[in-house]
Amino acid sequence: ESTQQLYLGNTPLEQLNIISKNPDEYTVLSYIDFTVSSMGKRLLKERITHPICDKALLEARYTLCEQVEPIATSLRLSLKKIYDIERMIRRMCIGRLHPLEMQLLYETLVSSQEIHTSLSTLPTYPLPPFNEEHERVTSLVKYIEERFDLSACSKMLLTDITTSIFLPGFDPTLDTLMHEYDEQKGKLEHIRMTLEKLVLAASSQSASEGEYVQIKQLDKEGHC
């Protein structure tokens, strides 16, 4: 058994009204939960349901709270822009990361840089491990900026992404494919305009361009 944590089963936690199975019930957790991120919410629940008994660790946490209190407002604003990195990492591992989540990851990393800047204004940097990771975070931000078209990644639906999410130069083979794609797309547009003119010439009714002949892309059949 761990000597650092006090074990509390579900029954005493509910009896003490620390947590509840009823989401509408007022509990200790709901009273103190002012977190602004998914990860912060999970961490708070983990710590309140597994209280520590280690005096030195408790004192270190109290000291940290006192140290960051002067910049609490700026930290809170930055933390609001921190997305669920743990979830994104899991989706990366199984190859299911949505382009939009790459944009969110980028915003999260930029927000972590803001947090580092705020912490650096304090007389003593309170989180040495976070400081040590700052260069790696900066490198990752640069890596994303140099390789991804973040404006394309920011689209919610995959059908709204009409170009590559990678910037030119990321992969020569991909650049060649995109060039060929643009060429074929231009040819299709030329055919569409030609057919449109023929239809409009044969029609006695006035119509706006693109009303009769359109190019659409279906998930299975491609362009039609």
N, C-alpha and C positions, 0 to 999 in steps of 0.2 A: 504493500500500500504506500502511496505517496504521502510524505510528511508535509508537503507544501500546500496541499489542497484539502479542504474539508468536504467530505463526501455527503451529499444530500440527494436522496432519491426523489422520485416524482411526488410521492405522497407528502413529505414534509415541505417541499417547495410549494405545493398547492395549499397546504394547511397554513403556511406562513404568508400566503397570498403574494408570494414572490412572482410566480407565473400562474397562468390559468389556461385550461383547454378552451375556455370561452373567450374568444377574441374581444368581446364587448365588455368583459369584466375589468374593473379598475384594479391594477396590481402595482406592486413595487416597481417592476420593470417598466410598465407603461408610465409611471410617475416620473422616473428619472431618464427615460429615453428621449434625448434631444439629438440623437445622431442624425446625420444628413447623408449618409451613404449606406449601401447595402452591407458592405463589409464591416462598417462600424456598428451597425445594428446587430449583426451576428456575433461580433466580438463582445459587445456589451452583454448580450444574453449568455454567452459562454462564461464570462467572468462572474456574472452575478449568480449563476447556477453552479459554479465551481469556485467558491471563494477560497483565496489562498490564506495560509497560516504563517507564511514566511515573513518575519518582521522586516528583514532587510529589503526584501522585494517590495513589500508594502510601502516602506519609507521611500524607496526609489521612485515608485509611481506617484506618491504624494509630491515629491520634489519636482518631478517632471511637470505635474499639473501647475505648480507654482511658477515654474520657469516660463511656461508658454502662455500663462494668463495674460500678459501685456499684449500679445499678438493674437489672442483668441478670435477676435472678429475677422481678421484677415485669413486666419487658418480655416475658419468655418466657411468663408466664401470660396476658398480653393477646394475644400473637401466636398462641397456641393457639386463640383465638376468632376469628381472622381467616380468612375463607373466601376462595375463589378469585375475587377481584374481576375479574380479567382474563377469566375464563370467563363470569362474569355479564354483563359489558359486551358480550361477543360475542353472548350470547343476547338481550340487550336490543336490539341492533342489528338482529337478524333477527326480532324480535317473538316470541321463544320462551321468555320468562322465566316460570318456574313461580311461583305465589304463595308457595310455601315459600322460594324463592330471594330474594323480597323481604324475608322475615323474616330470612334469613341475611345479606342486605346490611345490614339495620338493625343486627343484632348486630355485624357487622364495623365499621360506622361508630362504634358505641358503644365498641367495643374500641379503635379508633383514638383516640378521645377519652381513653381511659384511658392510652394510650401518651403522648399529649401531656401529660397531667397528670404522669406519671412523669418525662418529660424536663424539665418545668418546674421540678422540684425540684433540678436540677443547677445549679451556679454559673453556667455558661454554656450557653444552649440550643444543643445540638450540630447541629440540623438546621433552619436558618432557612427553607428552602422548605416543610417540613412545618408549621412554625409559621404561615407565611403562609396555608396552606390550612385552618387550624383553624376559622376563622369560616365558611367555606363548608361544611365538614363539619357544624358545629353547625346551620347553616341547613337542610341536607339532612335531618338527624335530625329536626328540628322539622317539616319538610315531610311526612315519612313518618308521624310520630306523629299529625299533624292530619288525614291523609287515608286512612290504611289501618287496617283492623281486623287487627292483627297476630296476634290469637288465631285468627282465621279463616285467615290466611296460613300459620300454622304447621302446618296439616294436610298430611300427606304425600300423600294421595290426593285428587284433585279430587272424587271421589264423596263424600268426607267433609266437603266444604265445603257447608253447607246454607244459607248466607246470603251476602250480598255481602261482598267483601273490602274494599270502600270504606266509610268511615264516613258517616253521614247528613250532608248538607250539601255533600258533594263535588261532586255534580252534581244539579240539580233534576229532570232527566229520569229519571235513575237512581233517585232517591228515589221518584218517582211510580210507576215500574215495580215497585219493591220493595213499595210499599204495595199496589198491585193484586195482586201475587203473593201477599202475605200474606192478602189478602181471599179470593182464589180458593182458597188452601190451607185457609183456615178453612171455606169452603163444602164442600170435598171431605171434610174431617174430619167435618163435620156429617152428610153423606151416609153416610160410613163407619159412624158410630156408630148411625145409624138402621137401616141394613142389619144391623149386628151385633146389635142388639136383636131385630130380626125373626127372624134366624136362631136366636138363642139361645132365643127364645120358642117356636119350632117344633121345637126339638131337645130330645130327652129326656135328652141327656148334658150334664153340666156342663162348662164350658170357661171359660178366662180371657179377659179382654177383649183383642181384637185377634187371636185365634187363627183366626177364620173369615174376617174381612174386613180386608184390609190395603191401605194405599196405598204403592205403590212407584213409583220413577222409573227409567225405562230411558233409555239414551243417545239412542236414535233415536225412540222412540214418546212419550217424556215420561211423565206420570203415568198409572198404570193401577191 
